[in-house]
Amino acid sequence: MTILAYQLDSYLKSTESTVTAVDAENHAIQLDRTPFFPGGGGQPHDTGYIEYSQGVAQISRVKKIGAEIWHFIDAESALPAINERISAHIDWDRRYQLMRTHTAMHILCGVVYRDFGALVTGGDMDPLKGRMDFEFENLSRDLVQVIEAAVNREVQAAHEVRVKILPREEAFQIPDLIRTKINLLPPGITEIRTIELVGLDLQADGGTHVANTSEVGTMRIVDYKSKGKINKRIYVELD
């Protein structure tokens, strides 16, 4: 299986890797080690490029299929050979924006759960903006302003962000580890990766994050909508 180098170091911009499989039909490769996040939990996949014997090739899409990570190479570039050594590089500017955004979503989730006990029912993000759905019965402009002020206080509080990978049994002894309405972790997963915003939030999560909430920057709640009787959507943008 591919070593997911980003899991313990979201700031890793590149790795030296070996090509372990090639899919000529879909113009994709597997690597023994990757810095590319394949997408999941509302966070989009990384993009970037590889350097190899044929020169430079763009990676426009990364996807986890089954247990494997596939890196899709632009059609104009030749595929590297199996066992070839390559250098894999992520688009760092885009990744860092997504790291800030994902941590911002956890701050929002942590504040809403702490202050109102509302569970998450869905979410999605792009660089520097995202939306999150909560199990709220009522959401008003005044309440949104209260939430916005609270999340920015937590940004400025400069909480350390810690990453751990725990055995499933140990992870599930943590109270409120799953903040989504539905537990999306399949029973077959034996290790759980957790993200802790120290003093604010602790959740199971597979995405990439900044090391401190102060890196998020100012969060603005730009809109909110009702998506059902007890389902409300909050839209956030970062400066």
C-alpha positions in Angstrom: 0.0 0.0 0.0 1.1 3.6 -0.6 2.6 5.4 2.3 0.5 8.5 2.9 3.3 10.9 3.7 0.8 13.8 4.2 -0.9 12.1 7.1 1.7 13.1 9.7 3.2 16.1 7.9 0.8 18.3 6.1 3.6 20.7 5.3 5.5 18.1 3.2 5.7 19.6 -0.3 7.4 16.8 -2.2 8.7 13.3 -1.9 11.0 10.9 -3.7 8.9 8.0 -4.8 8.9 4.8 -6.8 6.2 4.0 -9.4 4.6 0.7 -8.3 1.7 0.4 -10.8 0.7 1.9 -14.1 -2.8 2.2 -15.6 -2.2 3.0 -19.3 -6.0 3.2 -20.1 -6.7 5.9 -17.5 -3.2 7.4 -17.7 -2.5 7.0 -14.0 0.2 5.7 -11.7 0.5 4.4 -8.1 3.5 5.4 -5.9 5.1 3.7 -3.0 5.0 7.0 -1.1 2.9 10.1 -1.9 2.5 13.7 -0.6 -0.8 14.0 -2.5 -4.0 14.0 -0.5 -6.6 12.1 -2.6 -9.6 14.0 -1.4 -12.2 13.1 1.2 -14.3 14.5 4.1 -15.2 17.4 1.9 -11.6 18.4 1.1 -10.7 18.3 -2.6 -7.7 16.3 -3.8 -4.3 17.9 -4.3 -2.9 18.8 -7.7 0.8 19.2 -8.7 3.4 17.5 -10.8 6.0 14.8 -11.1 9.6 15.1 -12.3 10.9 11.9 -14.0 13.0 10.6 -16.9 10.6 12.1 -19.5 10.7 15.5 -17.9 7.8 17.1 -16.0 4.2 15.9 -16.0 1.2 17.5 -14.4 -1.0 15.7 -11.9 -4.5 17.0 -12.4 -6.4 14.5 -10.3 -5.7 12.1 -7.4 -8.2 9.5 -6.2 -8.4 6.7 -3.8 -9.9 3.6 -5.4 -10.3 0.8 -3.0 -7.1 0.8 -0.9 -4.9 2.4 -3.5 -4.1 6.0 -4.5 -4.0 6.7 -8.2 -2.3 9.8 -9.6 -3.7 10.9 -13.0 -1.2 12.3 -15.4 -2.0 14.8 -18.1 -2.7 13.1 -21.5 0.2 14.9 -23.3 2.8 13.3 -21.1 4.3 9.9 -21.3 3.8 7.5 -18.4 6.8 6.6 -16.3 7.7 2.9 -16.0 7.0 0.6 -13.1 9.9 0.8 -10.6 11.0 4.2 -12.0 12.1 6.7 -9.4 10.3 10.1 -9.6 9.9 13.3 -7.6 6.3 14.1 -6.6 5.4 17.8 -5.9 2.1 19.2 -4.7 0.8 22.6 -5.7 1.7 24.1 -2.3 -0.2 27.4 -2.6 -3.5 25.6 -3.2 -2.7 22.9 -0.6 -2.0 25.6 2.1 -5.2 27.4 1.3 -7.1 24.1 1.7 -5.2 23.4 5.0 -6.3 26.8 6.4 -9.9 26.1 5.2 -10.1 22.6 6.6 -8.9 23.8 10.0 -11.4 26.7 9.8 -14.2 24.1 9.3 -13.0 22.3 12.5 -13.0 25.6 14.4 -16.6 26.2 13.2 -17.6 22.7 14.1 -15.9 22.9 17.5 -17.6 26.2 18.4 -21.1 25.1 17.3 -20.9 21.8 19.1 -19.5 23.3 22.3 -21.9 26.2 22.4 -25.1 24.7 20.9 -24.6 20.9 20.9 -25.3 20.8 17.1 -24.0 17.8 15.1 -22.6 18.1 11.5 -24.9 16.8 8.8 -22.6 17.6 5.8 -19.9 19.8 4.5 -17.8 20.8 1.5 -14.9 23.2 0.8 -12.7 24.8 -1.8 -9.6 26.9 -1.3 -10.5 29.7 1.2 -14.2 29.0 1.3 -16.5 26.2 2.5 -19.9 25.4 3.8 -21.0 23.2 6.7 -24.5 21.9 7.6 -25.6 21.5 11.2 -28.5 20.0 13.0 -30.0 23.4 14.0 -33.7 24.0 14.3 -33.4 27.7 14.3 -30.6 29.9 12.9 -30.9 33.7 12.8 -28.7 36.6 11.7 -28.0 37.5 15.3 -27.0 34.0 16.1 -24.7 33.8 13.0 -23.0 37.0 14.2 -22.4 35.4 17.6 -20.9 32.3 16.0 -18.7 34.4 13.7 -17.3 36.3 16.7 -16.7 33.1 18.6 -14.9 31.3 15.8 -12.6 34.3 15.3 -11.8 34.3 19.0 -10.7 30.7 18.7 -8.5 31.6 15.7 -6.8 34.3 17.7 -6.4 31.9 20.7 -3.7 30.2 18.7 -4.7 26.6 19.5 -2.0 24.0 18.6 -3.2 21.5 16.1 -2.1 17.9 16.9 -2.3 14.9 14.6 -2.3 11.3 15.9 -3.0 7.9 14.4 -4.6 5.6 17.1 -5.8 2.0 17.2 -9.5 1.9 16.6 -10.3 0.6 20.1 -8.3 3.4 21.7 -9.7 6.1 19.4 -13.3 5.2 20.1 -12.8 5.6 23.8 -12.6 9.4 23.1 -15.9 11.0 23.9 -17.7 12.7 20.9 -14.9 11.6 18.5 -17.5 11.5 15.7 -19.1 14.9 15.2 -21.1 13.9 12.1 -24.7 12.8 12.4 -23.7 9.5 10.7 -20.6 7.6 11.6 -18.8 7.4 8.3 -15.9 5.2 9.5 -16.2 1.6 8.1 -15.8 -1.2 10.7 -12.8 -2.6 8.8 -10.6 0.4 9.5 -8.3 -0.6 12.3 -6.5 2.7 12.8 -8.1 6.1 13.2 -6.4 9.4 12.5 -7.4 12.2 14.8 -7.1 16.0 14.6 -7.1 17.9 17.9 -7.4 21.7 18.1 -6.0 21.7 21.7 -8.6 23.0 24.1 -11.3 23.3 21.5 -12.0 20.3 19.3 -11.0 16.6 18.8 -12.3 14.6 15.8 -11.5 11.7 13.6 -10.3 13.2 10.3 -8.3 12.2 7.2 -7.5 15.7 5.7 -4.6 18.1 5.9 -4.5 21.0 8.5 -2.3 23.9 9.6 -0.2 23.5 12.8 -1.9 26.3 14.7 -5.3 28.0 14.4 -3.7 31.4 14.1 -2.7 30.4 10.6 -6.4 30.3 9.5 -6.8 34.1 9.3 -10.0 35.9 9.7 -13.2 33.9 9.1 -16.3 35.5 7.7 -19.7 33.8 7.7 -21.0 35.2 4.3 -24.4 33.4 4.2 -26.6 30.9 5.8 -29.6 28.9 4.6 -32.3 26.5 5.8 -31.9 23.1 4.2 -34.8 21.5 6.1 -36.6 21.7 9.4 -33.5 20.9 11.5 -30.8 21.3 8.9 -29.1 24.7 8.5 -26.1 25.5 6.2 -23.4 28.0 7.1 -21.1 29.4 4.4 -17.6 30.6 5.4 -14.8 32.5 3.6 -11.3 33.3 4.7 -9.4 36.5 4.2 
